[in-house]
Amino acid sequence: MNNFFMGIGDALKSLKRNFSVTLGSMATMMATMLIFGVFLMVATSINHLVRSVEEQTVVRVFLKEEASPAQRSRLEKSMESQLGVAQITFEDKVTAFQKAQAALGNDSKLLEGYDAHTRNPYPNSYIIRLEKPEYSENFVKSTAKASGVESVANDSDTVNLLIRWANIIRVAGMVIFAVLLVISIFLIANAIKMAVYGRRKEIEIMKFVGATNTFIRWPFIIEGILIGLIGAALAVVLLYFGYRYAYTQATIGLPFVTLPHPEVVLTTYSWTFALGGMAIGAVGSLFSTRKHLNV
């Protein structure tokens, strides 16, 4: 245990001694994990949307502001008579506004200036659940031109497109991550090499008095782990606030689209990033000590 704490102390001193090289390594690690995180969150959001659409085929019919009760009544009867309609639910604009507020949570202040009753940006709508996605095309065609209807949103039409984009984003993300991963390992290895070079006389003395290989390598491995951990932590912070902003804007602009909550970055992915950063740092350190430390 004493050796462990001594290793941490030596690693911290080395980080300070080679600050400029260490800073570059941390920045690259941060960029690597951040880009990976961006692609991960985009792919996760798309997969979330795909699952949501696949689990329930939903068509939303938005009404014009001036739609009369008579028009609504005729529209309801028309929709009820169509093939494949499992459920019809009316959602008034007040309810839609309140749902948007609830979804925004602490960021509901972004709706300041709007009001559920007097200045409401959300329309009245019908939520129609269909038995199968195959029924959606005919339903949309027959409903879109009905009196009092502003537009019809058919989520099932976007499923295939979302799946294709998810696959493209996943592949592109992995390629970019792999390239940056190699660069990160190289820079961390370079930082450790500089640390080894700066302590070469001390290392010679330690070898002379009988220090083991593991004892000599340990501080350098800890140094690499700390570089990876700090870089990953910075990436998590940036990813959280960046995704939180995107989530807020999407909730306002597309209030009927559900996305993973920003807290998932902190509760689910932060540990993955931390462990990944530490592993990358350790690999870079091991690579460097084996190549440049003749023990």
N, C-alpha and C positions, 0 to 999 in steps of 0.2 A: 504493500500500500504506500509506503514511504517513497519507493521508486516511482510510483504513478504520479504522486504529487510533485516530486522533483522533476519528472518529465514534463508536467504541465508548466511548471515555472520556467524551465529551460525553453520550452516552446514559445511561451509568451515573450521572453527576452529576445528570442530569435525573430519573432514577428516584428517586434519593435525595431530591431537592428536592421532588418531588410524591409523597411516599411514600404518603399516605392514598389518593389517587386511583389511584395505581399498584397498591396492594394490592387495591383493589376490582376493578380490571380483571383482575388475575391470578386473583382468587377466582372471578370470573365465567367466565373462560376455563377454569379448572380444572373448574368445575361443568359447563360445556358439554361438554368432552372426556370427563369422567368419566361423565356420563349417556349420551353416545354410546357409550362403551366398555362400559357395563353392558348396553345393548341389543345391542351387537355380540357380546359374549360369550354372552349368552343365545341369540341367533339362531344363533351358531356352534355352540354346544353342541347345540341342537335339530337343526340340519342334520347334525351329526356322528352323532347318534343315528339320524336318518332314513336316512343313507347306510349305517350299520352294519346296520340292520334290512333295508334293501332288498338289500344285498349278500348276506346270508345269512339265510334264514328259520329262526330258532331258537326252539324251545320248551324251556323248562326245567321239569322235573318235580321238585319238592321232596318228599323223603320224611319221614315221621314218624320221630321219634327211636326209637320202639320197633319200627320195621319189621323183620321177620325176614328171614333169607336166603331162605326159601321164598317169602315175599311178593315179594321183589325178583326172584326167578327167574321167577315167574308174570308179573310186570309186564313184564319184559324180553321174554318171549315174546309177550305181548300187543302190545307196542309194535312189535316187529319185524314182526308180521303186518299192520300197518296200512298203508294205501295212502299213498304219497308219502314214506315214511321213508327218508332217504338214509344216515344215520349215527346211531348211539347211543353216547354216551360217558358213563361213570359218573365222577362227581367226588365223592370223599369229603370230609367236612367238614374234615379236616386240610389237604388240598390247597386247598380254598376259603379257609381261614384264611391259608395261606401266600401265596396270590395277592393277598389283600386287603392283607397286610403289604407285599408287593412294590409294589403299586399306590400305597400311601401313601408309600413312600420315606422321606424324612426325617421325615415326620409319623407314622410307625408307632408312635410312643410313645403315640398316642391309643388304641391297643389294649392299653395296660398294664392288668393286672388280668385279662386274658383269656389263655387258653392253648390251643394247637391240640389238645391231647389231653385235658385235664381240664375246662376251662371255655371251651368253644368256642361262640360264638353262631351259627355258620353250620351249616346242615343238609347232609346228604348229598343229592345230586341227580343227575339224568340230564340230559345236554344232547343234545337231539334236533335234528338238522338235517333240514329238509324240502326236497324238490325244488322246491316252489312254495308261495307264501303261501296259495294256495287250499286246501291240504290241512290248514291249521292248525285251522280251526274244528271239523272232524269229529274230529281227533286230540285236541283239548282235551276235547271232550264225552265221548269214550270213555275217556279216561285219568283225568280229574279225580276220578271216583268209585271208582277202583280201590283195592283193599285196600293199605294202607301208604302211600298218597299223601296228603301234607299239602296241597299246592296245586300249581297249574300256572300258569306265567307265559308268556304268549304275546305276545312283543314286537310281532309283526306287527299285532296289533289296534290298536296305538297310532300306527301310521305316519300315517294320515290326520289324526288329531288333532294330532300333532306338526307336520305340514306346515301345518295351519291356524293353529296358534299361532305358528309361525315367521313366517308372512306377516303376521299381526296385529302381532307384536312388531316386525318390520322396518319396517312402515309407521308405527306409533306412534313408534318410535325416530327415524325420519327427520323426522317432523313436529316433535317436541320439539327435536331437534338444530337444525332450521332456525330455530326461534324463538330458541333460546339463541345461535345463531350471529349473528343480527342484533343481539341485545343485546350480545354480546361485541364485535362490531365497533364498535357505538355507544360503549361504554364506553372502548375503546382509543382511538377517535377523540377522545373527550372528554379523556382523559389527555394525548394529544398536543397538543390545543388549549390545555390549561393550560400545557404546556411551552413552546409557541410564545408564549403571552401573557407568560410569565415572562421570556422572552429577547428580547422585542420590540426593546428598545434595542440589544442586541448584534447582532440581525439587521439593523437599520437601518445600523449601522456597517459590517457585513460587506458589505452591498449597496453602500454608499458607496465602499468601497475596491475594488469590482469582483468580489466573490465570485459564482460561478455559482449558478444555481438548484439544480443537483444537489448542489453542495457544501453549501448551506444545508439542503436537505431531508434529506440523508443521515443525520445523527445522529438525526432524528426517526423515520425509517424503521427504523433499527437499534433504537431504543427500543421501537417497536411489536413488532418481531420478538422482542426479549428478553422482553417481557411475554407474548407468545404461547408462546414456548418454555418459560419457567418454569412457566406455568400448565399446559401439556401434560405437562411432566415430573412435576409434582405429581399430576396425574390418573393417569398411568401407575403411580406408586408406590401410590396408594390402590387402583386397580383390581387391581393384582397381588396385594396382600395380601387384599383383599376376595374376589377370585375363588379365591385359594388356600384361604381358609377354607371357602368354599362347596364347592370341589372335595373337600376333606378330609371334610366332613360327608356329601357325596353318596357318596363312596367307602365310608364306614363304613355308612351306611344302605342304600345300594343297590350292594353290592359287584360285582354282575354288569353294571352299567351303565358303559360306557366314555365318558369325556368328554375333551376336549382338555386337555393338561397345562398347569398355570399358567405354565410357562416360555414358552408361546406369546405371552403378553402382553409379555414382555421381548424375545424374539427376533424376533417378527414384527410386532407392533402398535406397539411403542415408536417405531420410525422413522416409521411412518405418523402417529402422534400428534404427534411432533416437527415433521415437515414441515407437517402441517395447522395446528398452532399458530403456526408461523412465518408461514405464508401468511396466516392470519387477521389476525395482528398487522400484517403488511405492508400488507394491504388497508385496515385501519383507519387506519394512518398515512398512506397515500397519500390516502385520502378526506379526512382532516383537514387535511393540508398543502395540498391543492388548494383547500380551502374557506376555511381560515383564515390561510394564509400567502400574502400577496400578493407573490409573486416571479415 
